[in-house]
Amino acid sequence: MSYKPIPIRSGVWGYRGTDALFLDLTGTDIPALAAFDLAYLNGDHHVQTLIAGGKTGEPSSFLLGLGDGDNGLLGNQRDPVELKAVYYPITPPHLTRTSERSISGSSSNRQNSIVSIPRLAADEVFVLRGFEFQGTQGGNHHLRKVGVRYHSIRSEIRVDFVDDSPQDDRYAYIIRYFILKRGDHPRGLILRGVYSQSFEFTDSARIPKTNRGNALLAGFNFEFKDGDHHLRRIAVDVQPTNEFGVVFTDSQTNHGVKASVDYVVLDWSGAYR
């Protein structure tokens, strides 16, 4: 097994090859997710595994991977992939001893899964560290809907990894997230949001932000409007100041998508007063 991560710039990692991407971060890099991009380079596939921000046993590890039912995540005949992650290193005072949390579960009928979590305090905010979806071993799945979203009113996380034949498949998931302190003080970083935007697009799009600023990803949901499909690429990037980018497509690039993106804005204005 060979991992060859390429540091593009601070907090940005990319890889092109036939393995997963494993990042062994430093102990001070506690990564909140700002962007992920998982793509096949040889066409669309029945997807079995999607991982962004997974863990491998080390506290500071960060794993990205994309696998179908034929080869799995690290099979001997892996398909060529291109993977990218953008993370922001969270530090005190926003990070506390209990900031990093996770939920896990499975669905026996390939429907969405809803997990209740403790209600957040007024000075706390939800952001993603990462997610792992794993379909039935050896299975080959179409996809209709993929997503992870936190609903503050109901204090629950909704997970989707769904096709149009919910009776025939089982999937498991792990969702890793941070509960961060907002840091509403006159000096330093302030976390604003969570802000949510819903929209429709085809193949890929750049969406203007209603709330501008560099950001962390707090949730997302993609759904093909016309049925389930093979998958070629899935991506979300909320980091740019004025817009965010999204991709959810197969090789035909002509299918409509309904989407939602949740993000938390990094407000540094107080630090420069």
N, C-alpha and C positions, 0 to 999 in steps of 0.2 A: 504494500500500500504506500503510495507516495502522495504527499500533499505539497502543493507549490503555491502558497498564497503570495500575491503580489501587492505590496503596499503602494497604493496610488497616491495618497497623501494621508495626513494624520486622521485617523478614524475611518478611513476608506480602504477597503480591501477587495481585490478581484482575483478571479481565477478562470482559466480556460483549459479544459482537458477532459479526462474521463474518470475522475474521482470526485469525492466530496471535497469541500474546502474546510480545513480545520485551522482555527486561529488560536494560538496559545498566547493570550493577552498577559500583560503585566498585572501584578496584584492590585495596582491602583486604577486600572481601567475596568470599571464596572459598567458594562455597555448597555445603554438604552438605545433602542432601534430608531433610526431616522429614515432608513431606506433599505430595501432588499430587491434583488433582481435575479430571478431564476429562469434560465432559458435553455432549451434544447437547440443545438446547432444543425441537426439533421432531420428536421421535420417535427410534426406533432406526435404525441404519444398518449397511450393509456397510462395515466399517472397512478402510481401506488404510494409514493413517498414525497412529501414536501417538508423541508426543514430549513428554517432560518433562525439563527440564534439558539440552536440546540446545544446540549452539554454532553461532555464525554467523561465525566467523573472529576475533572479538575474544576476548582471554583471559578477560575477566570477563562474557561474555554468558551469557544464560540464556533458553532458548526453550521455550515450551509450544505444542502444537498437536494438533488432532484433525481428520482428513480422511477422506472416503470416496473411492471410485474414480471417482465422477462429477465431483466438484469439486476433488479434491486438497486440499492444505493451504491454499493461497491462491488458489483459483479465482475466476472472475468471478461465480459464483452460489453463493457459500459458504453453507452452512447455519449458522444461529445456534448459537453454542456459549457455554458458560460455563467458564472455566479458572481454576485457583487453584494457587498454589505456596507452600509454607512452607520456607524454608531457614535454615540456621544458619551464620553466618560463621566458618569455621575459621581459627585463627591459630596461630602458634608458641606453645608448643613441640610441640603436637600435629601441626602441619603442617610438613613438611620439603620440601626442594627436589624430591624425587621422589615426593611424596605422590599427586599427581594422575596417573591412568593411564586407559587405555581398551583395550577389545578391539572388534573388528568382524568381521563375517563374513556368510554367507548360507546359506540352505538351499534346495536345489533340489527337495525333496519335502515341504516344509512340516512337517517333523518338528523335534523339539527339537535344539538345537545345544549342544555341550559344548566349552568351551575351557579348557585347562590354563593356570594362571598360576604364577609363582614362589611357593614356599611362604612364608607369613608367619612372621616371627619372633614370639617369645613376647610381646613388648611392642607388637605391631602389631595393628590391627583394621581390618576391611573395612566401609566404608559407601558408599552410593550417592551419586553426584553427579547422575546422570540416565540416560536411555535414549532410544533412537530405534528404532522399528520401521517398516519401509517395505515394504509388499506390492508385488506385481507392478504395474508402471505401467499404469494404466487398469483394474486389477482391482477386483472387488467381493467382499469376503470375509466369510464368517461367522467366528465365533471360538468355540473350545472352551476353549482354555487360553492364558493370558498370564502371563509371569513372568520374573523375574531373581533367581537365588539363588546365593550362594557356598557351596560345600561345603568346609569347612576340612580334613577328613580326606583328601579326594582332591585338594585344592588346585585346584579347578576351578570355573568359572562355568557354570551351566546356563541357557540362554535358551529360552523357549517363546513361540511366536506361531502357534498351531496350530488347525486346524479338523478336521472329520471326513472330509475328502477330501484326504489328504496328497499324492496323486499329481499334483494339478493346479495347484499354486501354488508360487511362489518368494517368499521374503522376505529382506530384508537387515536388519541391526541394527548399532547402535553402543551399547555399554554403557560409561558413564563412571563411574569410582569413585575413592575416596580410600583409600589405606593410611595410617592415622593412628597416631601414637604414643599409647599409653594414658595416659601422664602419671601414673603411680602414685607421686605424691609427696605429702607431708603437707599442702601448701597448694595451692589451685587446683583446676581441673577435672580429674576422673578419668573416663575412658571405661570403662564396664563392659558386658560382654557379648562376643560376640553372643548374644542370647537369641532363641529361636524358639518360636512358638506355632502349632499347627495346629488347625483348627476347621471347622465347617460353618455356613452361614447362608443366608438367602433375601433377595435384594434388597440389604439393607444391615443393618449391625449395629454395636453398640458392644461391644467385647470387653474384659473386665477384664484388666489386665496382671498377669502372674505376678511381674514385676520392675518396681517402680514408679519413676517419674521421667520427666522430659522426655527425649526420645529422638531419635535419628537413624535413618533407614530404611536397613537393611542388605540387604533383599531381600524379595520377595513372590512369590506364585503364586496365581492364581485359575483355577478349572476348573469349568465348568458340569457338573452331574452327569448331565444327561439329553440331551446332544447339543450341537451347535454352534448359535449364535444370532447375530442382529444385536446390536449393542451400543448402549446409550444412555449409560451412565455407568460410569466406573471411577475409584476413589478409594482412597487409603490415607493415614491420618493417625496417626502414632505420637507426635505431640508431647504430647498431654495426659498429665498425671502418672499417673493411675490407670487409664486405658483407652486403646484406640486404636479408630479408626473405619475401616470398610471398606465399599465399594460395588462391586458388579459385577452389572450388570443390563441387561435390555432393557426395552421399554415395558410388558411384561406383569407384571413385578415379582413373579413367582411361581415362579421357577426356582431350585432348590437349587444351592448352590455349595460346593465344597471349597476351602479356602484355607490358606495358610501366610504368616506375617509374621515377618521377622527384624529385630531392632532393637538399638541400642546405647544404653544409658542414660547420660545426662549427670549425673554425681554431683558436685554443688557443695559437699557437706557440709564438706570440708576447708577451703574458702575462708572459712568463717565461724567457724572455731575461734578 
